[in-house]
Amino acid sequence: MSIWLVFLLGGILTFGMRFIFIYLLGRIEIPETLRRALRFVPPAVLTAIVVPELLVRSGQIDLSPSNFRLLAGMAAVLVAWKTKNTLLTILGGMLVLVLLELIF
């Protein structure tokens, strides 16, 4: 099977799955309870991705001051809280991480 056929079929399948939901959501009324619950999906997914990256080193939870990712994450939370700006949050966290890596 050609790699281009795999790409094409993957694209069609991805588009089809997303289109079905968009098409159906325009035709059916979502209950308010489900609508409220769906608001929590993005923060839950983001937390599930970010927290293990901040806390786990070498397969174990590391809460020590030598965990530079955790310190940079805490700095990013502080920047986010103060500025409410996504770009500044990312830049602040990355800057703290790079500085910690260079200094220590």
C-alpha positions as CSV (number, residue, x, y, z in Angstrom):
1,M,0.0,0.0,0.0
2,S,1.4,3.4,-1.0
3,I,2.2,5.8,1.8
4,W,0.1,8.4,0.0
5,L,-2.9,6.2,0.2
6,V,-2.4,5.8,3.9
7,F,-2.2,9.6,4.3
8,L,-5.3,10.1,2.2
9,L,-7.3,7.5,4.1
10,G,-6.1,8.9,7.4
11,G,-7.1,12.4,6.4
12,I,-10.5,11.3,5.2
13,L,-11.1,9.3,8.3
14,T,-10.1,12.2,10.6
15,F,-12.2,14.7,8.6
16,G,-15.2,12.3,8.7
17,M,-15.1,11.8,12.4
18,R,-14.9,15.5,13.1
19,F,-17.5,16.4,10.5
20,I,-20.0,13.9,11.9
21,F,-19.9,15.6,15.4
22,I,-20.1,19.1,13.9
23,Y,-23.0,18.1,11.7
24,L,-24.9,16.3,14.5
25,L,-24.3,19.1,17.1
26,G,-26.0,21.5,14.7
27,R,-29.1,19.3,14.6
28,I,-29.6,18.1,18.1
29,E,-29.9,20.0,21.4
30,I,-27.3,19.1,24.0
31,P,-28.6,18.9,27.5
32,E,-27.4,21.7,29.8
33,T,-25.8,19.2,32.2
34,L,-23.7,17.7,29.4
35,R,-22.8,21.2,28.1
36,R,-21.5,22.2,31.6
37,A,-19.6,19.0,32.0
38,L,-17.9,19.4,28.6
39,R,-16.4,22.7,29.8
40,F,-14.1,20.7,32.1
41,V,-12.6,18.5,29.4
42,P,-9.8,20.8,28.1
43,P,-8.4,21.6,31.6
44,A,-8.6,17.9,32.5
45,V,-6.7,16.9,29.4
46,L,-4.1,19.6,29.8
47,T,-3.6,18.6,33.4
48,A,-3.2,15.0,32.4
49,I,-0.5,15.9,30.0
50,V,1.5,18.6,32.0
51,V,1.5,17.3,35.5
52,P,3.4,14.0,34.8
53,E,6.0,16.0,32.9
54,L,6.5,18.3,35.9
55,L,6.5,15.8,38.7
56,V,8.0,12.6,37.3
57,R,11.7,12.1,36.8
58,S,13.3,8.7,36.2
59,G,10.0,7.0,36.8
60,Q,9.5,8.4,40.3
61,I,7.7,11.5,41.7
62,D,10.3,14.2,42.4
63,L,9.3,17.1,44.5
64,S,12.8,18.2,45.4
65,P,14.4,21.6,44.6
66,S,16.6,19.9,42.0
67,N,13.5,19.3,39.8
68,F,13.9,22.2,37.5
69,R,10.8,21.4,35.5
70,L,8.7,21.7,38.6
71,L,10.3,25.0,39.5
72,A,9.7,26.3,36.0
73,G,6.1,25.1,36.1
74,M,5.5,26.9,39.4
75,A,7.0,30.1,37.8
76,A,4.7,29.7,34.8
77,V,1.7,29.4,37.1
78,L,2.8,32.6,38.8
79,V,3.2,34.4,35.5
80,A,-0.2,33.1,34.3
81,W,-1.9,34.2,37.5
82,K,-0.4,37.7,37.3
83,T,-0.6,38.3,33.5
84,K,-3.4,36.1,32.3
85,N,-1.4,35.9,29.1
86,T,-0.7,32.5,27.5
87,L,2.3,33.6,25.5
88,L,4.0,35.2,28.5
89,T,3.2,32.2,30.6
90,I,5.0,29.9,28.2
91,L,7.9,32.3,27.7
92,G,8.3,32.8,31.5
93,G,8.3,29.1,32.2
94,M,10.7,28.3,29.5
95,L,13.0,31.2,30.5
96,V,13.1,30.0,34.1
97,L,13.8,26.4,32.9
98,V,16.7,27.5,30.6
99,L,18.2,29.7,33.3
100,L,18.1,27.0,35.9
101,E,19.6,24.5,33.5
102,L,22.4,27.0,32.6
103,I,23.1,28.0,36.2
104,F,23.1,24.6,37.8
